[in-house]
Amino acid sequence: MKKYQQLAQQIIEQITLGVWQPGDRLPSLREQVTISHVSFMTVSHAYQMLESQGRIVARPQSGYYVASPPSRKPPMPPAQVMQDEAVDINTYIFEVLQASCDASVLPFGSAFPDPRLFPLQQLNRSLANVSKTANAMSVIENLPPGNADLRHAIARRYAQQGMNISPDEIVITAGALEALNLSLQAVTEPGDWVIVENPCFYGALQALERLKLKALAVATDVEEGIDLDALAQALNDYPVKACWLMTNSQNPLGFTLSNEKKARLVALLAAHNVTLIEDDVYSELYFGREKPLPAKAWDTQEMTLHCSSFSKCLVAGFRIGWVAAGKHARRIQQLQLMSTLSTSSPMQLALVDYLSTKRYDAHLRRLRRTLAERKQQARQALLRHLPGEVKIHPSDSGYFLWLELPAPMDAGRLSEQALAHRISIAPGKMFSTSDTWTPFFRFNTSWAWGDREEQAAKTLGMLIREAMA
């Protein structure tokens, strides 16, 4: 159990024993740091967890208070699997993304972190260094599977987590999205069934649509992740070929699956001979002390293709990703040669040069600390300015918040109104082929918070109140 979970459990026990009564004001975040001898971030995560469970409530400018006893929860609905034999969502996603790419728009709907958090000067220096030494052979040397030194560097990072991944099974790609698409293409044929989360990263839905694959969207909880009972139901009922999931800092919900659940997930898929395509682009953006393991760490049968990239944690513009593909590595190289041919040779060489400076881990520590601080700052601002009926679901990694409007409000409509005020958000409809997530939206918290951002939060609050009225 993590430290913040231990602290949350301790406070729950105190409330149960009557130490804290409904309506009592709890110690402030800083007071709790002194009392519990833990970090500010640990206390913040514990309070967020308790708030999401309805045990405490936050009052802007006042603090945290013990909530009234929650009413007994109704029984959980039966495990849900939604089928879609013809995914058709790309047009909607394209329109939303196009509308919010204007540089004058506040990019709370963006999937990328603030690029000013990246060491761009150092990376440009590395790019300049390799441009002086590159020659005609560089292109040939960096054809699939990609630059050997870069694949060795990635393999060593796996080794730091106790995972034995050979450089020979790593294929360098043009970003994680190419890695994911090639992996999906390598193990499926048009018309096959593929499992995704509900909600899921919209890139998965676009890939299914492009490859003419059928979707099984499995119910996914904002805190606990994918419903393994529903997953088992889908595996029993359909001839599933692949399963595309995010196990760490899931986009858009933000949860990280527990180690126990990752192990059960891998065992369940292996029992049905289903390939796991693991989208792990946010794994470096954890807030605790230990980097979470990917589900691939529990795979003993080479049934997991682990995909990641440097785009969300180091530099987006280089478009460098990879897949640890195991026995599928050769097939993926062949598919890459038929599509993009290879990943940019200068970008691969520049990354090798930068990684050799040993500055990467120091950058990651700064990045994680800044993202955690900015997420907390943005969350507090949203609590100040949005109506109390809007639920902000917490997460302890990454840079997304998942917000829930009171039903039957439509976050798609709110997105259109916000764009008129030069503010973008990512409506829930982007992440599912169903209407389940219509009242939800994703909010990017990676941007430095200033007067303009504060005013944008006020504007969102005003628009929501008008819609509620």
N, C-alpha and C positions, 0 to 999 in steps of 0.2 A: 504494500500500500504506500502511495506517495505521501510526502509530508503534508501537503495541503489537504489530502483526503483524511489523514490522521487527525489534523486540526479540526476539520469539518465534523468528523465523527465525535470528537471530544465535545464540541459545542452542542451537537445534537443530544448527547448524553446529559449535558448540563441543563438543557431545555426540558428534557424528559424528567429529570430529577426536581425541576422547579427552581433551579438556581436563577434561571431567566424566565420571566413570565411574559405572556403575550402583551405586546406594547412596550416592553422594556427596551431601552436603548443599549445596544451592545457596545463594548469598547471600540473606539475608532481603529482604523487600520494601523496607525502608528502606535497606539496604545497596546493593541494586540501583539505587535512585533515585540514590544518590551516584555509583555506578560509571558508570551510563549517561546521567546528566544529563537524565533525563526525569521526568515527574510520577509521584506515587504511584499514581494511577489507571491510568496507562499500564502500569506494572509489574504491577499487580494483574490487569489484563486479559490481559497477555501470559502470566502464570503460569496463569491460569484456562484460557486457550486450550491451553497445553501439557498441563495436567492433563486436559482433556477429550479430548485426542489420545492419552492414555496414556503420554506421554513423561516426565512427572514425577508424583510423588504427594505429597499434603499429609498431614503427620502432626500432629494436634492438639498444641498446646503445644510443638512441636518445630521445624516449618518445612517446607520443600519439598525433596524428594530426587529424584535421577535414578532413573527406573523401570528395571526390567529390560527388555532389548530386546523390543519387541512381536513377537508371533508374526505370521507372514504372514497378511494378511487374506484371507478367502475371496473369490471373485469376487462382485460385486454381483448380487443377484437381478434378474431381468428387470423392466423398468419396470412399475409396477403402477397400474391404474385400477380402482377399485371402484365398481360401479353400485348405485344404490338407487332403485327406481322409486316407492317410497312412503315418504318420510321420516317416521319416527314416533319422535320423541325428546323432544318438548316436555314430556310428563308427567314423565319422569325429571329433566329440567333443573329444572322447577318444584319438584319435591319436594326436590331438593338445595338449591336457593336458599332455599326457605321454611324448611328446617330450620336454615339457618345465618344467618338474618337477626335472630335474637335479640340484643339489645344486650349481653347478658352473655357472648356467644360471641366468642372471639378470631377476627377475620375474615381469617385467612390464605387463605380460599377466595374472598374478595371480588374483584370485577373493578375496583373503584374504589380510587384512592389515598387515603391518610389525609387527610380533609377539613381537618384542622388545618394542612396545608401550604398551604392557599389563603388569599389576602388577603381574608378574609370581612368584616372591618371596612370596608375600602375599598369593597368591592362593595356592602355594605349602605348605605354613605354615598351611593354612586351611585344606588342604588335609591330612597333617600329624596329625592335631588335631583330625579329625574325625576318622582316622584309629585306634586311641587308644581307642575310645569309641564304635566303630561299633561292632555289634553282629549278631547272626544268624537271629534275627528278623528284622534287618535293611533292608534286601532284600525284605521281605514280606511287610514291611511298605512303601516301595518305588515302589511297583508294580503300574500299571496304576490305577488311573490317575496321580500318582507321589507323591513325598513328599509333605505333607500337608503344612509344614512351607514355602516351596519354592512357592507353589501355592498362599499362602496368601501374600507373599512378592510381587509376580507379580501382584496380584489383587490390592495391595496398590499403585503400580506404575500407574496402570490404573486410580485409584481414584484421583491421583495427577493431572491428566488431565481432571477431571470431568466426568470420565466414570465409570459407575457402573457395574463391571464385577465380578460375584461371583467366589470364588475359586473353587466351585464345577463344573463350566463349563470350567475350565482350565485343559488341559491334557499336562503333561510334556513328551517331545519326545527326541529322539536322534538327536538333531539339528533341525533347521527349515525345512530342506529338507524332513525329515520324517514327520513333521507336515503337510507340504504342500501335500505330496504324500498321506498320510492317509486321509486328507480332501477331496482331489480329488476323491479318491477311495470310500469315504463314500457317495458321492452324484451323482456318475455316474455309468454306466454300459458300457462294451466294445461296441464300435460303436457309442456312443453318441458324439454330437458336443460340443466342448469346445472353448471358446474365449480366445485368448492370444494377447498380444501386438506385433506389428511388427516394430522394433525388440523387443525381450523379453529375459529374463534370460534363458539361455540354459537348466537349470534344468527343466523348465516347458515343453520344447520340449521332453526331455528325458522321463519325466513322462507320457506324452501323448503316446509316442511310446511304452513304457513298458505296459501300460494299454489298448493299442489298441483303443485309442480314436481319433476322427477326429478333426483337428485344423481349426479354423477360425482366421486368423491373421489380426487384425484390424490396419489400418494405425495409426502410432503414431509419433508425432512431437517432435523434439529434445528439444524444449522449452516449448510447451504447453501440451505435453502428448497425451493421446489417443484421437482420433477424435470421439466425442460423436455422431455426425451424422452418421459416418460409423458404430459405435457400434449399433445405433438404426436400421440401415439397416440390419445388421447381425441378430439382434434379431427378426426382422420382417420376414426375409427370411428363417431362419433355426430354428429347434426345439432345441435350445441351453439349456444345462443342467447346465453349470457352466462357470464362467469367472475368470481366474487366472490373477491378475494384481499386479503391484507394484505402489503404490500411492505416496510414499516418497522416494526420492533419487533413482530413478529407475535405475536398472542395465540392459543395459549398458549406457543409455543416461544421467542419472544424474538428471533429472528434478524432481520437487515435484509438484503435482497437487495443484491448488488453492482450498481453502475451498469451494468456489462456485461450482467448477467442481466436487469435491468429493460428494457434496450433490446431484448434478444432476445425477452423476453416480449411486449412491445408489438408487435414486428414479426410474431411468430408468430400472435398473435390477429388482427391486421389482415389477414394473408394469408388467414385463414378467415372474415373478416367477423364476428368475435365481439366483442361489447361487453365491456370490462373495467369492472367495478364495483370501484373501489379504496377499501378501508377503511383510512383513514390517521389514526386517532384518536390514535396514540401518537407521531406524527412529531416533536413538540416535546420529547420526553423522551429525546433522544440524549445520550450521554456525551462525545462528542468535541467538537471546535471547530466543525465544520461540520454544519449541518442537512442530513440526507439528502434528496435530491430524491424526489418521488413518481414513479411510473412514467408519470404523465400528462405529465411533462416531455419524454418521448420520443414523445408521440403527435402526429402531424401530420394525422390524418384524423378527429379528433373521435370516436374510438371509446372514449374513457375518461371515465367519470363519477367524479370525484374527491370522496370524502365524508370529512368531518372534523367536529370539534366542539371546544368549549371545556370539555367535561365532565371530561376526564382531566388537563387542564393548568391550569385556572383555577377553575372552579366546576361541580360536578355538578348542584346543585339548580336552576340556571337552565334546564337542558335546551335549550341553544342549539347547533345544528349547522348544517351547510350542505352543499350539493352544487354543485360546479362542473360543470354539466350540459351545456354547449355547446348543440348543436342540440336536445337533449331538454328544455331548460329549461321551455318552455311546457307540454309534456305533463306534467311533474312538478308544475308549479303547478296544473294542472287536477286531477290526482289528489289533491293536498294539500287543495284546496278541497272535495273530496268526502269526505275523511276527517277530519282534525283542523281544517279550515278555515284556520287560520294558527298561527304560533308566537306565544307570549305577547308582547304588545306592551310591557308594562313591563320585561320581562327584556331584550328587544332594546334598548330605550332605555337601560337601566342599563349594558349592555355598551358601548354607544357612548360613554356618559359616562365609564366607567372607561378605555377604550382611549384617550380623548383626553388622559388625564393622563400618558401616556408611561411609565407604571410597569410595563407588561406585560412588557417584555423583561427588566427587572431582576428581576421576580418569577420569570420562567422560568429565569434563571441560578441563582437561589437554589434553586429547585425541583429542577433537574437535579443540582446539587451534593449536595443532601440525599438525593435518591433513590439516587445512586451510592454514597454513604457507607452508607446504611441497607441497601442490597442486599449490600454487602460484609460488613457486620456480621452480617446474618441468615445469610449463607452460611457464615461462620466458625462461628457457633453451631451450625448444622446439621451441619457437619463434626465438631464436638466431640461431638455427642450422638447422631447417627444411626449405625447400623452401617456399617462400611466397604463393605459390599456395595451400599449405596444410592448410585446415581450422581447427582450434581448437575450438570446441564448448564448451563454459563455462558452469559451473553448480555451484550452491551455497550450496553444501553439499557433503558429502562423499569423496571418494578418487579416482574417475575415471574421466578421460577426454575422450571425444569421438572425434576422429580425422577423417577428411575426405580428402582422397587423390584425386587429380584431375582425373576425369574419362578419360579413361576407366581402370585405374590402378587397380590391384588386391591385396588387403591387405593380402590375403592368400599366394600369392607368396612372398610378402614382409616378412611375418612371417617366411617362410622357409629360406629366405636369412638371416634374422636377427638371426635365431637360429644357423646358421653356425658361427656367431660372438658371440655366447653365450648370446643372447638377446631374450627375449620372449615378444610377444605382443598378444592380443586376436583379431583375424580377425573377421570382421562383419558377415561372413558366419556362425559363431558359434551361432548367435542369431536369425536366421531366416531360414525357409525352402525355401525361395525364393532367387533370386540373387540380390535383391534390395540393399543390404548393402555390396556388394563385395568390393567397394573402401574404406570402413570404418574400423577402428579398435579401440579397447578400450585400454587405457593406465592407469596402476595403479600408482598413485602418492604418495603412503603412505610411500615410502622408503626414508631414509635420503639421501640427495643429496651430492655426493662427486665427486672425480676425475673420478672414474669408471663410475658413472652415466652420468657425463658430456661427457665422451668419447663415451658412448653408444648413447647419443642423436646426437652427431656428425656423428656416424656411420649410424644411421637411416637416417639422412639427406643425406649422401653420397649415400646410397642405393636408396633412392627415386629419387635423381637427375639422377642417372644412368638409372633408369627405365624410367624417363621422356625423357631422351635423346634418 
